[in-house]
Amino acid sequence: MTAPTTHREVELKFRVHPLFTLPDLSPLASRVDEQPPINLVAVYHDTEALSLFRWQVTMRRREGGLDAGWHLKLPVSDTHEGVRDELHAPLSAGQVGQVPAELVDIIAPLIQDQTLSPVVELRTQRTPHIFYSAEGLALIELVDDTVQVLDNAGTIVSIFREIEVELQAHDSPIARNTMTAARDALLAAGALPGSASKAASALGPRASAPADVPDLPMPSPSGMAADAIRATIASHVRDLIFADVAVRRNLPDAVHQVRVSARRLRSVLRTFEPLLDREWSVQLSAELAWLADEMGLIRDSEVLEKRLLSHITLIPIEDGYVSGIAIKQALDRRIEVARQGALAAIRSDRHTYLVQDLIEASRAPQLLDGAYQACEDVLPELVAKTWRVLRKSSGALELSGPAHEWHAARIKAKRARYAVDCVAPIFGGKVAKFGKALAAVTEVLGDHQDAFVAQEFLRELAQQNSTDGRTGYALGLLHGVELEAEMDSRFEFVELWENARHAAQNSGLIST
C-alpha cells in the first residue's frame, strides 16, 4: 500500500443566506485576488450507520480543483475546533464506491468490519479569494461556496451557501491575525459560525449523533459510581482507538499512547474490580495486557535508544562515537523488528475483537449491584486501597536495595496514580493535586527503571563476541553514567515521596 500524503487543515466555516453580500475584506491584506469559479463534485463515503461522521471523520472522493482525489479528514486532539489532518490519495486510487485500501486501513478501528459506500454527493460552485501579505505570502484563502446536495438517485434534495476561511501560512502570526479579522468581519456582517462539514450538515441529525464510544460526563460525588465507571472506561477507549489510528499513520509517540491507554484501562478494571463482574473484567484485562506487551518492545527500544544517545555527551567524544555506533546499530534492528510486530498485532483478528469488546465495555460494562451507590460512598475506599499497597511497598525500599524492589514500587505507584486520576474529576482540586504528586513519583521511578534497563542492555552489548575492546570500554563508561543516574533517581524519590504522603493526607480520600 502507498502511504497517503498529509496536510494539516485549519479552517473556519460560516453559514450564510443565498443573498448574503461579502463585506469588504480588502483592508485585511496587501492584496486580495479573486480566483475564477471552479466546480467540485464530492462523493462522501461512510458506513450504513454513519460511523465516520459520528466520530467527526470524513471520507470523500472529490473531482475538480487543485487537490482532486480521495480525502480522509481526521480530528486533531488537544487543538481547537476547525483543525484537522487531511490525508490525500489520488483519484486513480479508486473509483466511487472503492475506497483506497491504504485509507481503509487507517480508519479500521473506527468502522470495524462495516462496509464503506457512498452516502451523499455534493456539487459545489466555489469562488476562491486569496489574501496576500506585502511580501507576496499567501495568508488565508476564503472560499464562497454554493452547494447542491444530491441523494443516491442523483436528485437534488437541498441547496445551501457556505463560506470557509482556511489558514495558508501556518507559522505566520500575520496570517493568524488575518484569519481572526476575517472571522470578525464575517460575523459582524451576519454570517453564522458552523463546525459541521458540508456533508454532515446535508445528512442531518444522524451524522451528528454520538460516536460508537460516547463522550460521557463524569458524575458529581453524589452521583452513581456506575456512571463514573462508564465515563472513565469510555474516555480511555476513545484514547486507545485514536492512538490505534495514529499507529497506522506511523505518527510519533502513537505506540506509547496505545500502551498508556491499555494500561490505564487495566488499572480502571483493577481499581473498580469489587464493582465489576470478575470473569468479564479479568478476561478483558488479559487482552489489554497482551496489547500493551505487543506495543512494549518498540516503545522500550525507542526510549532506550534516545536515552543512551543523549547520555553519550557525558563521556569523552571519541568513546561516545564508537559506543553510539554500536548502540544505534543494535537498537535500530530491534526497533524495526518490533515495529513490524506492533503493526501485525493491531491488524490482527485478536486486536479487532478486543476493540469490539472495548466498545461494548464503554457502552455497557458488566457491573455488580455495588456500582449503583453514590461515588462518595464507594470510590474513596477503592482508591485508598491502591495507596495503602503503594505505601507499604515504598516504605520497605532501601537506597541500597535491589532494583526489582524499586521496579515493583513503580508498578504500584502507577496503579495508585491511575486510580486517583479516575476520581479526580469527581472530587476536585485536592485530589487532582494528589494525582500530580503521584505522577512525579511515577516519573522518577520510571527514570530509575530506564537507567537499570540501560545498564542491562549495555552489559549484554559489551559481552557480545562482535564487540571489540575499544567499544566495550566505551560502553563501560556509559554503564557508569547509567548507574549514577539510577542512584540519583533513588535520592530524588525520597524527596518526592514526602510530597506524595502530604498530598494523600490532604486529598480527603485517604483516612489517617
C-alpha positions in Angstrom: 0.0 0.0 0.0 1.2 3.5 -0.8 1.2 5.9 2.2 -1.2 8.8 1.7 0.2 12.4 2.0 -0.9 14.5 4.9 -1.9 18.2 5.2 -2.8 20.0 8.4 -6.1 21.9 7.8 -7.0 24.9 9.9 -10.3 26.5 8.8 -13.4 28.3 9.9 -16.9 27.7 8.5 -19.8 30.1 8.2 -23.4 29.6 7.0 -24.9 32.5 5.1 -28.2 33.1 3.3 -28.3 33.0 -0.6 -28.4 36.8 -0.9 -25.6 37.4 1.6 -23.1 40.0 0.4 -19.5 39.6 1.4 -18.2 42.5 3.4 -15.2 44.5 2.1 -12.2 42.5 3.3 -9.6 44.2 1.2 -8.1 46.2 4.1 -7.1 42.9 5.8 -4.3 42.2 3.4 -2.0 44.0 1.0 -3.7 42.2 -1.9 -6.8 40.1 -2.3 -7.1 38.0 -5.5 -10.4 36.6 -6.6 -9.9 33.4 -8.5 -12.1 32.1 -11.3 -15.0 30.0 -10.0 -14.5 26.2 -10.0 -16.9 23.3 -9.9 -16.3 20.5 -7.4 -18.1 17.1 -7.2 -17.5 15.3 -3.9 -18.9 11.8 -3.0 -18.8 11.1 0.7 -18.4 7.5 1.9 -19.4 6.0 5.2 -21.0 3.0 6.8 -24.7 2.5 6.8 -24.7 3.7 10.5 -22.6 6.8 9.5 -19.9 5.7 11.9 -17.3 8.0 10.5 -19.4 11.1 10.6 -20.3 10.3 14.2 -16.6 10.1 15.0 -16.2 13.5 13.3 -14.2 11.9 10.5 -15.0 12.4 6.8 -14.0 10.3 3.7 -14.7 11.7 0.3 -13.7 11.4 -3.4 -13.6 14.8 -5.0 -13.2 15.8 -8.6 -12.3 19.3 -9.6 -9.9 21.8 -8.1 -6.1 21.6 -7.5 -6.4 18.9 -4.8 -8.7 16.5 -6.6 -8.6 13.0 -5.1 -9.5 11.0 -2.1 -9.5 13.0 1.2 -9.7 11.5 4.7 -10.1 14.1 7.4 -9.3 13.3 11.0 -9.8 15.4 14.1 -6.6 16.5 15.9 -6.5 16.1 19.7 -5.6 19.0 22.0 -6.4 21.6 19.4 -9.3 24.0 18.9 -12.3 23.3 16.7 -11.6 23.5 12.9 -8.2 21.8 13.0 -7.9 18.5 11.2 -5.4 16.3 9.5 -6.3 15.7 5.8 -4.8 12.6 4.2 -4.8 12.5 0.4 -4.8 9.7 -2.1 -5.0 10.3 -5.9 -8.3 9.8 -7.9 -6.7 6.8 -9.6 -6.5 5.0 -6.2 -10.2 4.0 -6.5 -13.4 4.8 -8.3 -16.6 5.9 -6.4 -17.5 3.2 -4.0 -14.0 1.8 -3.9 -12.2 3.5 -1.0 -8.4 3.0 -1.3 -7.1 0.2 0.9 -4.5 2.4 2.5 -7.2 4.8 3.8 -9.5 2.0 4.9 -6.6 0.5 7.0 -6.1 3.8 8.8 -9.8 4.0 9.9 -10.3 0.3 10.6 -10.7 0.8 14.4 -13.5 3.3 13.7 -15.5 1.2 11.4 -14.6 -2.3 12.5 -15.9 -4.8 9.8 -18.5 -2.4 8.4 -18.6 -1.7 4.6 -18.0 1.8 3.2 -20.2 3.0 0.5 -21.4 6.4 -1.0 -23.8 8.2 1.3 -24.2 11.7 -0.2 -23.0 13.7 -3.2 -22.2 17.4 -3.0 -21.8 19.6 -6.1 -20.2 22.9 -5.3 -19.6 26.1 -7.2 -16.7 27.7 -5.5 -15.3 31.2 -5.8 -11.9 31.4 -4.0 -10.2 34.6 -2.7 -6.5 34.5 -1.8 -5.2 37.1 0.8 -1.5 38.0 0.3 1.0 39.9 2.5 3.1 42.7 1.2 5.9 40.1 0.6 3.6 38.0 -1.6 2.9 35.3 1.1 -0.5 33.7 0.9 -2.0 34.3 4.3 -5.5 32.8 4.1 -7.9 31.5 1.5 -11.6 32.5 1.6 -14.0 30.4 -0.5 -17.6 31.3 -1.2 -19.5 28.0 -1.9 -22.9 27.3 -3.3 -23.7 23.7 -2.6 -26.2 21.3 -4.1 -26.9 18.1 -2.1 -27.9 15.0 -4.2 -29.3 11.7 -2.9 -28.1 8.3 -4.2 -30.6 8.6 -7.1 -28.9 11.8 -8.3 -31.8 14.0 -7.2 -31.1 17.5 -5.8 -32.6 17.5 -2.3 -31.3 20.8 -1.0 -29.1 23.8 -1.8 -27.2 26.0 0.7 -24.4 28.5 0.8 -21.3 28.4 3.0 -18.1 30.4 3.4 -14.9 28.8 4.5 -11.7 30.6 5.7 -8.6 28.4 5.7 -5.2 29.3 7.0 -2.4 29.1 4.4 0.7 30.3 6.2 0.5 28.1 9.4 3.6 29.5 11.0 2.8 33.2 10.4 1.3 35.3 13.2 0.2 37.8 10.5 -1.8 35.0 8.8 -3.5 34.0 12.0 -4.4 37.6 12.8 -5.8 38.0 9.2 -7.9 34.9 9.8 -9.2 36.3 13.1 -10.0 39.6 11.4 -11.8 37.9 8.6 -13.9 35.9 11.1 -14.9 39.0 13.0 -15.9 40.9 9.8 -18.0 37.9 8.6 -19.8 37.6 11.9 -20.4 41.3 12.0 -22.0 41.1 8.5 -24.4 38.4 9.7 -22.6 35.1 8.9 -23.3 32.3 11.3 -20.4 30.2 12.7 -20.5 26.5 12.0 -18.3 23.5 12.6 -20.0 20.5 10.9 -18.8 19.5 7.4 -21.0 20.3 4.4 -21.8 16.6 4.1 -22.6 16.2 7.8 -25.0 19.1 7.5 -26.6 17.6 4.4 -27.1 14.2 6.1 -28.9 15.7 9.1 -29.1 14.7 12.8 -27.9 11.1 12.2 -24.5 12.3 11.2 -24.1 14.3 14.4 -25.3 11.5 16.8 -22.8 10.3 19.4 -20.0 8.1 18.3 -19.8 4.4 18.9 -17.9 5.2 22.0 -19.8 8.1 23.7 -18.0 11.0 25.3 -19.7 10.9 28.7 -19.7 13.4 31.6 -18.4 12.5 35.0 -21.0 12.4 37.8 -20.8 14.5 40.9 -19.8 12.9 44.3 -23.4 12.1 44.9 -23.9 10.6 41.5 -23.7 6.8 40.9 -20.4 5.1 40.8 -21.7 3.2 37.7 -21.8 6.4 35.8 -18.2 7.2 36.8 -17.1 3.7 35.6 -18.8 4.1 32.3 -17.4 7.6 31.7 -13.9 6.5 32.7 -13.8 3.4 30.5 -15.3 5.3 27.6 -12.7 8.1 27.8 -9.8 5.6 27.8 -11.3 3.5 25.0 -11.7 6.6 22.8 -8.0 7.5 23.5 -6.9 3.9 22.6 -8.9 3.9 19.4 -7.5 7.2 18.1 -4.0 6.1 19.2 -4.5 3.0 17.2 -5.3 5.2 14.2 -2.2 7.2 14.9 0.0 4.0 14.9 -1.4 3.1 11.5 -0.3 6.5 10.3 3.2 6.0 11.9 2.8 9.2 14.0 5.4 10.0 16.7 4.5 8.6 20.2 1.5 6.7 18.9 2.7 3.3 20.1 3.3 4.8 23.5 -0.2 6.2 23.6 -1.8 2.8 22.8 0.3 1.3 25.6 -0.7 4.0 28.1 -4.4 3.7 27.2 -4.3 -0.1 27.6 -2.5 0.2 31.0 -5.0 2.8 32.2 -7.9 0.6 31.2 -6.4 -2.3 33.0 -5.9 -0.1 36.1 -9.6 1.0 35.9 -10.7 -2.6 35.8 -8.4 -3.5 38.7 -9.4 -0.5 40.9 -13.1 -1.0 40.3 -12.9 -4.8 40.5 -15.2 -5.1 43.5 -17.9 -3.4 41.4 -17.4 -5.4 38.3 -18.2 -8.9 37.1 -14.9 -10.7 37.8 -14.9 -13.1 34.9 -15.6 -10.3 32.5 -13.0 -7.9 33.9 -10.3 -10.5 34.2 -10.7 -11.6 30.6 -10.7 -8.0 29.3 -7.7 -7.1 31.4 -5.8 -10.1 30.0 -6.4 -9.0 26.4 -5.3 -5.4 27.3 -2.2 -6.9 28.8 -1.5 -8.7 25.5 -1.9 -5.4 23.6 0.4 -3.5 26.0 3.0 -6.2 25.7 2.9 -6.2 21.9 3.5 -2.4 21.9 6.1 -2.7 24.6 9.2 -3.8 22.8 9.2 -1.0 20.2 8.4 1.7 22.8 11.0 0.5 25.2 13.6 0.2 22.5 12.9 3.7 21.2 13.1 5.2 24.7 16.3 3.3 25.4 18.0 4.5 22.2 17.0 8.1 22.8 18.3 7.9 26.3 21.6 6.4 25.6 22.4 8.6 22.6 21.7 11.6 24.7 23.9 10.4 27.5 26.8 9.8 25.1 27.7 13.5 25.6 28.6 12.7 29.2 31.6 10.6 28.2 34.7 11.6 26.1 33.9 12.4 22.4 35.9 9.5 20.9 34.3 7.0 23.3 30.9 8.4 22.6 31.4 8.0 18.9 32.2 4.3 18.9 29.6 3.4 21.6 27.0 5.4 19.7 27.6 3.4 16.5 27.2 0.1 18.4 24.1 1.2 20.3 22.3 2.6 17.2 23.0 -0.5 15.1 21.8 -2.9 17.8 18.7 -0.9 18.7 17.7 0.1 15.2 17.5 -3.6 14.3 15.4 -4.3 17.4 13.1 -1.3 16.7 12.5 -2.4 13.1 11.6 -5.9 14.2 9.4 -4.6 17.0 7.6 -2.1 14.6 6.6 -4.9 12.3 5.4 -6.9 15.3 3.3 -4.0 16.6 1.7 -3.3 13.2 0.9 -7.0 12.8 -0.7 -7.0 16.3 -3.0 -4.1 15.6 -4.0 -5.6 12.3 -4.8 -9.0 13.7 -8.2 -10.5 14.3 -7.4 -10.7 18.0 -7.0 -6.9 18.2 -10.2 -6.4 16.2 -12.1 -8.5 18.6 -10.5 -6.6 21.5 -11.6 -3.2 20.1 -15.1 -4.6 19.7 -15.1 -5.8 23.3 -13.8 -2.4 24.5 -16.6 -0.5 22.5 -19.1 -2.8 24.2 -17.5 -2.2 27.6 -17.8 1.6 27.1 -21.5 1.3 26.5 -22.4 -1.4 28.9 -19.7 -2.5 31.4 -20.8 -5.6 33.4 -21.5 -4.0 36.8 -22.4 -5.5 40.1 -25.1 -4.1 42.4 -22.5 -2.2 44.4 -21.8 0.1 41.5 -25.2 1.7 41.8 -24.2 3.5 45.0 -23.0 7.1 45.3 -19.5 7.8 44.2 -18.6 9.4 47.6 -19.7 6.2 49.4 -17.7 3.6 47.4 -14.9 5.1 45.3 -12.7 6.7 48.0 -12.0 3.4 49.7 -11.2 1.7 46.3 -8.6 4.4 45.7 -7.3 4.4 49.2 -6.6 0.6 48.8 -4.2 1.3 46.0 -2.5 4.0 48.1 -2.0 1.6 51.0 -0.4 -1.0 48.8 2.0 1.6 47.4 2.7 3.0 50.9 3.7 -0.5 52.1 5.9 -1.2 49.1 7.6 2.2 49.2 8.1 2.1 53.0 10.2 -1.0 52.5 12.6 0.5 49.9 16.2 1.0 50.8 18.7 3.2 48.9 21.0 0.2 48.5 18.2 -2.3 47.8 17.8 -4.4 44.7 16.4 -2.8 41.5 13.5 -5.2 41.3 12.0 -3.9 44.5 12.1 -0.3 43.1 10.5 -1.6 39.9 7.7 -3.2 41.9 7.1 0.1 43.7 6.9 1.8 40.4 4.2 -0.5 39.2 2.2 0.1 42.4 2.7 3.8 42.0 1.3 3.8 38.5 -1.8 1.9 39.8 -2.3 4.4 42.5 -1.8 7.3 40.2 -4.3 6.0 37.6 -6.8 5.3 40.3 -6.6 8.8 41.6 -6.8 10.2 38.1 -10.0 8.3 37.6 -11.8 10.1 40.5 -10.1 13.5 40.3 -12.8 14.9 38.0 -15.4 13.8 40.6 -13.8 15.0 43.8 -12.0 18.1 42.7 -8.8 20.1 43.3 -7.1 18.4 46.3 -7.5 15.0 44.6 -6.0 16.4 41.4 -3.0 17.7 43.4 -2.6 14.2 44.9 -2.6 12.8 41.3 0.1 15.3 40.3 2.2 14.3 43.3 1.9 10.6 42.3 2.7 11.5 38.7 6.0 13.0 39.9 6.7 9.8 41.9 6.0 7.5 39.0 8.1 9.7 36.7 11.2 9.4 38.9 10.7 5.7 39.4 10.3 5.4 35.6 13.7 7.1 35.2 15.1 4.7 37.7 13.8 1.7 35.7 15.1 3.2 32.5 18.6 3.6 34.0 18.5 0.0 35.2 17.4 -1.4 31.8 20.1 0.7 30.1 22.7 -0.9 32.3 21.5 -4.4 31.4 21.5 -3.6 27.7 25.0 -2.1 27.8 26.3 -5.1 29.7 24.8 -7.5 27.2 26.1 -5.5 24.2 29.6 -5.3 25.7 29.8 -9.0 26.2 28.9 -9.9 22.5 31.7 -11.5 20.6 31.5 -8.9 17.9 32.2 -6.1 20.3 35.9 -5.1 20.3 37.8 -3.8 23.3 37.6 -0.1 22.5 33.9 -0.3 22.1 33.5 -2.4 25.2 35.4 0.2 27.2 33.2 3.0 25.9 30.1 1.0 26.7 31.5 0.5 30.2 31.9 4.3 30.7 28.3 4.8 29.6 27.3 2.0 32.1 28.8 4.1 34.8 26.7 7.1 33.8 23.5 5.0 34.0 24.5 3.5 37.3 24.9 7.1 38.7 21.5 8.1 37.2 19.9 5.1 38.9 21.2 6.2 42.3 20.2 9.8 41.6 16.7 8.7 41.0 16.6 6.9 44.3 17.6 10.0 46.2 15.1 12.1 44.3 12.3 9.6 45.1 12.9 10.1 48.8 12.2 13.8 48.5 9.1 13.3 46.2 7.7 10.6 48.4 7.2 13.1 51.3 5.3 15.3 48.9 3.1 12.4 47.9 2.4 11.5 51.5 1.3 15.0 52.4 -0.9 15.2 49.2 -2.5 11.9 50.2 -3.4 13.2 53.7 -4.8 16.5 52.3 -6.8 14.8 49.5 -9.8 13.8 51.6 -9.7 10.3 50.1 -7.2 8.7 52.5 -8.2 8.2 56.1 -5.3 8.6 58.5 
